[in-house]
């Protein structure tokens, strides 16, 4: 039986992430500050989806492992906190530093393993895409749907 406390165990936890082509890799240690879905128009545009799915960690918890020179940052001029980073090779969304907050926003879809936490809230929900449907309301397939052959 380990003599480590819960705090020591979670502080040692390391989660990795990467882009689609694998050239950019990162890690964070410890537990995230939060995990949420954001339905604002910026997150819809940058993700190409109904919402962004972001975890937040302190800057000290985060480290680029490889490919940092391939990370491109785009700042929306009038945004108070928002920015966007992506791999210049494959275009995948990547973690970005929140302006003035000592916080890194991590796109959850870039994680390489289960972080052990789940989203806790939806923000900017009044701005959700007009076509958004909760995934729990949709038909589910264990893999891709069976296609009819013509």
Secondary structure, DSSP 8 states (H G I E B T S, - for coil): -----HHHHHHH-EEEEE-TTSS-EEEEES--SEEEEE-SHHHHHHHTSS-EEEEEEEGGGEEEEE-GGGEEEEE-TT-SS-EEEEETTT--EE-EEETTTTEEEEEGGGBSS--S----EEESGGG--TT---GGGS---SSS------
